[in-house]
Amino acid sequence: MILDAAQIVAGYPFVARRLRRVARCNPVAVQQACERARALAADVAQEPAAIFFAFAERRRAFPFAWKAMAAFLTRAQASASGRSLDVAEEDFDPLCVEVLYRRVQWADALAWFGPRVTRAT
């Protein structure tokens, strides 16, 4: 189940402080990203990739912490889905940029995440 947009918005001030970012987000864009992720994920294993892709597409959801929040929410989604994610923090940033500028499509992102998302033990 994809993370709840209202909970993401409510928890963002805490996360922003932790990331040392401005705690401003766009609740409408967060809701749209969550809806997009729900539409993309065909099953639980695809949910982390879907949440990443949806938030990487919507920089305005977290204008001062866009890439950091895409990575943070991807890890949160993996955990909520009972999955583990084998991705280094520095690997998220370039992929975010590629998604934003549409050089990486959903199928490409899904293939990139596929071997990196496994069942948590």
C-alpha positions in Angstrom: 0.0 0.0 0.0 1.4 3.3 -1.1 2.3 5.8 1.7 -0.5 8.2 2.7 -0.1 11.8 1.4 -1.6 13.4 4.5 0.9 11.6 6.7 3.8 12.5 4.5 2.8 16.2 4.6 2.3 16.1 8.4 5.6 14.4 9.0 7.6 16.6 6.6 8.6 19.3 9.1 10.3 16.7 11.3 12.1 15.2 8.3 13.1 18.7 6.9 14.7 19.6 10.3 16.6 16.3 10.2 17.7 17.0 6.6 18.4 20.7 7.5 16.1 21.9 4.8 13.3 24.4 4.6 10.1 22.8 5.8 7.9 23.8 2.9 6.0 21.4 0.8 3.1 21.5 -1.7 0.3 19.2 -0.3 -1.4 19.1 -3.7 1.8 17.9 -5.4 2.4 15.3 -2.7 -1.2 14.0 -3.2 -0.7 13.8 -6.9 2.6 12.0 -6.5 1.0 9.4 -4.2 -1.8 8.9 -6.7 0.7 8.5 -9.5 2.6 5.9 -7.5 -0.6 4.0 -6.9 -1.3 4.0 -10.6 2.2 2.8 -11.5 2.7 0.0 -9.0 1.3 -3.3 -10.3 2.3 -5.1 -7.1 3.9 -4.6 -3.7 7.4 -5.2 -5.1 7.0 -2.3 -7.4 5.9 0.2 -4.8 9.3 1.6 -3.8 10.2 2.2 -7.5 6.7 3.8 -8.0 7.0 6.2 -5.1 10.5 7.2 -6.2 9.5 7.8 -9.8 6.4 9.7 -8.8 8.3 12.0 -6.4 11.2 12.4 -8.7 8.8 13.7 -11.4 7.4 16.3 -9.0 10.1 18.6 -7.8 7.5 21.1 -6.6 6.2 18.6 -3.9 9.3 19.4 -1.8 11.0 22.4 -3.5 13.9 22.6 -1.0 14.4 18.9 -0.5 13.2 17.3 -3.7 16.0 14.7 -4.2 16.4 14.0 -0.5 12.7 13.4 -0.1 12.5 11.1 -3.1 15.2 9.0 -1.5 13.7 9.2 2.0 10.2 8.2 0.8 11.5 5.4 -1.3 13.2 3.9 1.7 10.1 4.5 3.8 7.9 2.8 1.1 10.2 -0.2 0.9 10.1 -0.6 4.7 6.3 -0.2 4.7 6.0 -2.8 2.0 8.1 -5.4 3.9 11.0 -4.9 1.5 14.6 -3.9 1.7 16.4 -1.6 -0.7 20.0 -2.0 -1.7 20.7 1.5 -3.1 23.4 3.9 -1.9 22.3 7.4 -1.1 24.5 8.9 -3.8 22.8 6.7 -6.5 19.4 8.4 -6.0 20.4 12.0 -7.0 21.5 11.3 -10.6 18.4 9.1 -11.2 16.1 11.9 -9.8 17.5 14.3 -12.4 17.1 11.7 -15.2 13.5 11.1 -14.2 12.7 14.8 -13.9 14.0 15.6 -17.4 12.3 12.5 -18.8 15.4 10.8 -19.9 14.3 7.8 -17.8 10.8 6.4 -18.2 8.8 4.3 -15.8 10.0 1.0 -17.4 13.6 2.1 -17.1 13.2 3.0 -13.4 11.4 -0.2 -12.7 14.2 -2.2 -14.3 16.8 -0.2 -12.4 15.1 -0.8 -9.0 14.1 -4.5 -9.7 17.2 -6.2 -8.5 17.7 -3.7 -5.7 14.4 -4.4 -4.0 14.1 -7.6 -2.1 11.9 -9.1 0.6 13.0 -8.0 4.1 14.2 -10.9 6.2 
